[in-house]
Amino acid sequence: MSPVLTPTLLDPIAETFELSETGLGRLFGVSRQAVGQWRERGVPSNRMTRVTTVAAICDLLGHQLKQERIPGVARRPADAYGGLSMLEMIERGREDELLNLIRRSFDWASTV
């Protein structure tokens, strides 16, 4: 009998961006096997801030965009991100910057 895995922050990230275990690993700079271990044992404390920030990005996008559009938007390079896609920004460890840029882009009170 295989162990029952409890949901983690990885689940909404994988669902929002439509990522496989390999894709999640690439996003966080670890192997597919490491992602499996995170699912079994929890995300290591030294990675939790990064995973939490990416989960916040997913949550924000989920409230602002139609779910089915998010994976395409996340994979499309944008001038606002220096020609990178959202996923590339995260892969390069720039998730904090990305979160701030996304928040500003949906801040209807600010002027452009």
C-alpha positions in Angstrom: 0.0 0.0 0.0 1.5 3.4 -1.0 1.6 6.2 1.5 -1.2 8.8 1.4 0.4 12.2 0.5 -1.1 15.3 2.1 -1.6 18.3 0.0 1.3 20.8 0.0 2.0 24.2 -1.4 3.4 22.4 -4.4 -0.1 21.2 -5.5 -1.6 24.6 -6.3 1.7 25.6 -8.0 1.7 22.5 -10.2 -2.0 22.9 -10.9 -1.9 26.6 -11.7 1.1 26.4 -14.0 0.2 22.9 -15.3 3.6 21.5 -14.3 4.8 17.9 -14.0 7.1 16.8 -11.1 10.0 17.4 -13.5 8.6 20.9 -14.3 8.3 21.7 -10.6 11.8 20.5 -10.1 13.1 22.8 -12.9 11.1 25.7 -11.4 12.8 25.3 -8.0 16.2 24.1 -9.3 15.9 20.6 -7.9 15.4 17.1 -9.3 12.1 15.4 -9.9 13.1 13.0 -7.1 13.6 15.9 -4.7 10.1 17.2 -5.5 8.8 13.7 -4.6 10.7 13.9 -1.2 9.3 17.4 -0.6 5.8 15.9 -1.1 6.5 13.0 1.3 8.5 14.9 4.0 7.5 18.6 3.5 9.3 21.4 1.8 12.7 22.0 3.5 12.8 25.1 5.6 15.6 26.6 3.4 13.2 26.4 0.4 9.9 27.3 2.1 10.2 31.1 1.6 10.6 30.6 -2.2 7.8 28.1 -2.4 5.5 30.3 -0.4 6.3 33.3 -2.7 5.5 31.2 -5.8 2.3 30.0 -4.2 1.4 33.6 -3.5 2.0 34.4 -7.2 -0.3 31.5 -8.2 -3.0 32.7 -5.8 -2.9 36.3 -7.1 -3.0 35.1 -10.7 -5.9 32.7 -9.8 -7.9 35.7 -8.5 -7.2 37.9 -11.5 -7.2 35.6 -14.5 -9.2 32.7 -15.8 -7.5 29.5 -14.7 -7.2 28.1 -18.2 -5.2 31.2 -19.3 -2.6 31.2 -16.6 -0.3 28.5 -18.0 0.0 30.3 -21.3 0.5 33.6 -19.7 3.2 32.2 -17.4 5.1 30.7 -20.4 5.0 33.8 -22.6 8.0 36.2 -22.5 7.0 39.7 -21.6 8.8 43.1 -21.9 7.8 43.8 -18.3 10.0 40.9 -17.2 13.0 41.8 -19.3 11.9 39.5 -22.1 11.6 36.5 -19.7 8.5 34.5 -18.9 7.1 34.3 -15.4 8.4 30.7 -15.1 11.8 31.8 -16.3 11.8 34.6 -13.6 11.0 32.0 -11.0 13.6 29.6 -12.3 16.2 32.4 -12.0 15.3 33.0 -8.4 13.5 36.3 -9.1 10.1 35.3 -7.7 10.1 38.2 -5.2 10.6 40.7 -8.0 7.9 38.9 -10.1 5.4 39.0 -7.3 5.9 42.8 -6.9 5.6 43.3 -10.7 2.4 41.2 -10.8 0.9 43.1 -7.8 1.6 46.4 -9.5 0.1 45.3 -12.8 -3.2 44.5 -11.0 -3.2 47.6 -8.8 -6.1 49.5 -10.4 -5.6 52.4 -8.0 -2.2 53.3 -9.4 -1.7 55.2 -12.6 0.5 54.0 -15.4 
